[in-house]
Amino acid sequence: MSKLVRPHGGGELKPLLLTGAALAAEQARAASLPKVKMTSRETGDLIMMGIGGFTPLEGFMTHADWQGVCDGYKMASGLFWPIPVTLSTDEVTAQSIAVGADIALVDNETGAIMGTMKVTEKYAIDKAHECMQVYKTTDLEHPGVKMVMDQGPVNLAGPVKVLSTGSFKEEYGDQFMTPAETRAAFEKMGWSKIAAFQTRNPMHRSHEYLAKIAIETMDGVLIHSLLGALKPGDIPAEVRSEAIATLIDNYFAPNTVIQAGYPLDMRYAGPREALLHALFRQNYGCSHLIVGRDHAGVGDYYGPFDAQKIFDEIPKDALETKNMNIDWTFWCKKCGGMASQRTCPHTKDDRILLSGTKVRSMLSEGQDLPVEFSRPEVAKVLQKYYAGLSAEQNVKVELKGHSAA
């Protein structure tokens, strides 16, 4: 019997991706169905349902689900869920679709049919209410808020059948792992206590330190990198993956780390997104989620440790995957290495605070990364990427909020 945490909801993994004859038949049927375009975020959510990452979801959420998730962290069924997973469209398209009809779900960027859905409900939402509940702001400068506000005015709900995982496997190969694949890898390694390290950035020295703290008490760490869309100025997934692989090869003991990626877009929802990160890491088989400073945050919309505190505000049995809180970490010149506020007795004048934003800012300005910021082998990978950017592509990275500390 498996020693890994159970998938969310307590049952088996529930991947919705069709295969074989069922896939071929549904693809043929989908070609003749009315088509609804999905944003990048919606496509990522659909693929996560396809591979079982959003177990036990069966499709896009109803109005009752949306309301329950926004206001009480739970769907109409009572299942714990921290962020709405919805599909929206424009009014003209919505009017042309009858409740009970089947539709084809099309990736807006590629034009590919990614799945089908039986429409069980059409409804409007209060977007500002969702933003306040999930993001704690309605400021359009917040990328997650803008994502919600740019949605169509009508949401469509219903169960889905997933036909494709897009180009992720083609682009990332073995790094694009499904929950079934990570679970199999953990079983093969004999791991049962696994900490997930969430990242949308290449790993700087502070990230490396967090992962190694976890390795000291866990069987291993899953460095789990977001492969979906980011905001301007963030480093593309393929560059990040190369930088992380370089770090693992040179600075981690063998058989302590697995690098993998998942297909979601970043929502930048801070505390709520930390809960979502723990939820789907449970499906991937991880017993813990490393939660450090400003997890999944952006700007100064959230306190530096709000993402840790929120785990104390949810029911104890909401998630089997638990938070592994780690304090603010930094390079201490007097200690001569990485430390945290719990281990270092020195003053802020002795500390070099690191952040992904600060690293990107230095790279975008053509500065060399000091050894206190990044391993030299990793710095070379990142400098090569930035050297190849045109002036238009090199987005200026502003230091504000916790990243400017």
Secondary structure, 3 states (H helix, E strand, C coil): CCCCCCCCCCCCCCCCECCHHHHHHHHHHHCCCCEEEECHHHHHHHHHHHHCCCCCCCEECCHHHHHHHHHHCECCCCCECCCCCCEEECHHHHHCCCCCCEEEEEECCCCCEEEEEECCEEECCCHHHHHHHHHCCCCCCCHHHHHHHCCCCEEEEEEEEECCCCCHHHHHHHHECCHHHHHHHHHHHCCCCEEEEEECCCCCHHHHHHHHHHHHHCCEEEEEEECCCCCCCCCCHHHHHHHHHHHHHHHCCCCCEEEEEECCCCCCCCHHHHHHHHHHHHHHCCCEEEECCCCCCCCCCCCCCHHHHHHHCCCCCCCCCEEEECCCEEEECCCCEEEECCCCCCCHHHEEECCHHHHHHHHHCCCCCCCCCCCHHHHHHHHHHHHCCCCCCCCCCCCCHHHHC
